[in-house]
Amino acid sequence: MKKTKPLWLKILLWLVLLGVLACAWEFASSQNPYILPVKRTLKYDVLGMTTANESRETAGLNADTLRVSVYENGERADGHPSPDTDCKRVYDDGSVTRLVNYTGGYQLDLPANAIFDFSLSPLFTSGYGEGFDVTVSREKADYQSLKDVITFELSTFLPWFFEDYTVENYVYHYEYRFLLDEGWQQNNGVTTTSWTDDLINAYFVEAQVDGLSDDLFDGYLYVNYFTPSREYLRVMFRYQKEDSAMRDKLLELAKNTRIFDPMGTAVYRTNYELELPSANWSMETAKTYVSFANDNDSLPPLQWGIFLQDFYVNGFDGELAKLEEKLDYTFPVVLYYRHFPTHEFPTEVMQENYEAGRLVELTLQLTDNNNIDMFAKSPLLEIYRGNMDDELRAWARAAADFGHPFLFRLNNEMNSDWTSYGGVVNMADPAIFTAVWQRIFHIFQEEGVDNCIWIFNPHDRQAPPSNWNNSLAYYPGNEYVQMIGVTGYNNGTYYTQWAEEWREFKDIYDQIWEEYHPHFGDFPWIITEFASSGIGGDKVAWMEDMFEHIDDYPNIRIAVWFSFADFDDANGGTPARTYWLDETPETLDAFRQGLKKQFGN
């Protein structure tokens, strides 16, 4: 007699089957940023599928006049691009240039005869033509709460019942909250409008900047194409705002954009090499540079620097002298901040430290409100307009009159949203930052500043964490930089609402080394400011780890400890990130023992 399965077993089997089907459906439909790379690897690397389709890519173009260019790993190539490489194809029929970026996963139409720069392909592609330029990047909405994750997953799994706007809200806030703010617009002479095109699922922002010279683009068009995933395509056009025909052309071509799964691996083709301005440096400046910079035959010992808030209260004979006595160590480098246009060149401070044998890391920040009000008038934009050259020249002449070497850190942490000169605060356009840097550099040269060592210093974590906002987008060029500044803090765990976590020194600087060294391995580096909070972990052990591993990064020639704190003003000024070197007797002793071990006495 045939046995029948128990009811409970049938129910269990059906539940297992439904579970398998649900998992298969979730895998097939999910746009989760962790699952997407797995699906793409399966499709393109394992199954050998491709997104290339020449008939689809040439649709609407004139076949009789069509020219085709193939690029692999940033160089012109023959035949068909390999799906394993950084592959791109450019079509041009004399009226339209069509870029098909396989590694970026998009197809974009531009005015005819556009020329492209693929050197920063893992981040973005830039291009230009007559009367316009463009920057294109594939982005991902990274900031998300647990609620956002659940809402997004439900919307992809059951789109008929759940709608999700977390990506759109992310773009509105993190990419454009400054541009769209009426107060910021009024303060900075910018007019902005925005709209949504539901037919192509895109969000448009258009901006016009007043007061720019004729050789600068003063019209901006940002197009953000949303996808079913947390990824979106960001396109930024620049043109002359009076050129309405160009604006209309760009808007019309924007309707043809197609987004697809990226394939292949994007590669960099950067050429960042150290070009020392020997002819423009004084002998004393060149000698100072050699005293800490990398040398072909040997490496000079790592030097330590310090920042104390007491510098602005009691000068350099107060807390600094006491700290040095406790450490039995004299800091050869001190960090000092000035703001422009608020502060003049600090001649007396520079002279005092020079006479004491200390080198000053002078940080100049373009802010007139100590980076407190990001919506205020931006000195960076005013310099870009050419409205502050006289003030800059006066500052430069004072620096030249001082006459002795100093480290010059201009606009540190520019890839952030907490500085007045940050990229996202200033038209979300890093090209403005680089143009201002170059302008200031040339003014310094014209005013005879031969005692200045220029430091390029992004933050190790950009905000927003967008590809267009990566530190490399702000690099002003080889002739304008003599040192690379790196900044990575262990912030501690006070701000749990921001998901801050304890980060060990090695974890921070391994990541920095991996990101920076392939591009800037030719430069000497300086940790321009860093520290560990005492909240959330063992600060003594952190310091011991720091001394144990800092020599793992031979490009680092100077390290400056930021001995102060960040305060939580919303809660009565509570110290939130306690960076003091001498926070406890134990942390002071850990630093002292580390110095003794390093210098052998």
Salt bridges, closest charged atoms under 4 A:
GLU57 OE1 - ARG89 NH1 3.11
GLU75 OE2 - ARG269 NH2 2.82
ASP86 OD1 - LYS88 NZ 2.36
ASP92 OD1 - ARG67 NH2 3.54
ASP109 OD1 - ARG98 NE 2.69
ASP133 OD2 - ARG238 NH2 2.88
ASP142 OD1 - LYS140 NZ 3.81
GLU175 OE1 - ARG234 NE 3.97
GLU206 OE2 - ARG247 NE 2.55
ASP210 OD1 - LYS241 NZ 2.93
GLU231 OE1 - ARG40 NH2 2.90
GLU231 OE1 - ARG138 NH2 2.99
ASP248 OD1 - ARG247 NH1 3.04
GLU252 OE1 - LYS255 NZ 3.75
ASP261 OD1 - ARG40 NE 3.27
ASP261 OD2 - LYS43 NZ 2.94
GLU284 OE1 - HIS404 ND1 3.09
GLU319 OE2 - LYS322 NZ 3.82
GLU361 OE2 - ARG409 NE 3.06
GLU382 OE1 - LYS377 NZ 3.95
GLU382 OE2 - ARG385 NH1 2.89
ASP389 OD1 - ARG439 NE 2.99
ASP417 OD2 - ARG177 NH2 2.96
ASP429 OD2 - ARG238 NH1 2.98
GLU446 OE1 - ARG393 NH2 2.60
GLU447 OE2 - ARG393 NH1 2.89
GLU447 OE1 - ARG397 NH1 3.61
ASP460 OD1 - HIS459 ND1 3.12
ASP460 OD2 - ARG503 NH2 3.23
GLU500 OE2 - ARG577 NH2 2.37
ASP510 OD2 - LYS506 NZ 2.64
GLU529 OE2 - ARG409 NH2 2.88
ASP545 OD1 - HIS549 NE2 3.28
GLU548 OE1 - LYS597 NZ 3.44
ASP552 OD2 - HIS549 ND1 2.93
ASP566 OD2 - ARG577 NH1 3.11
GLU583 OE1 - LYS539 NZ 2.80
ASP589 OD1 - ARG592 NH2 2.50
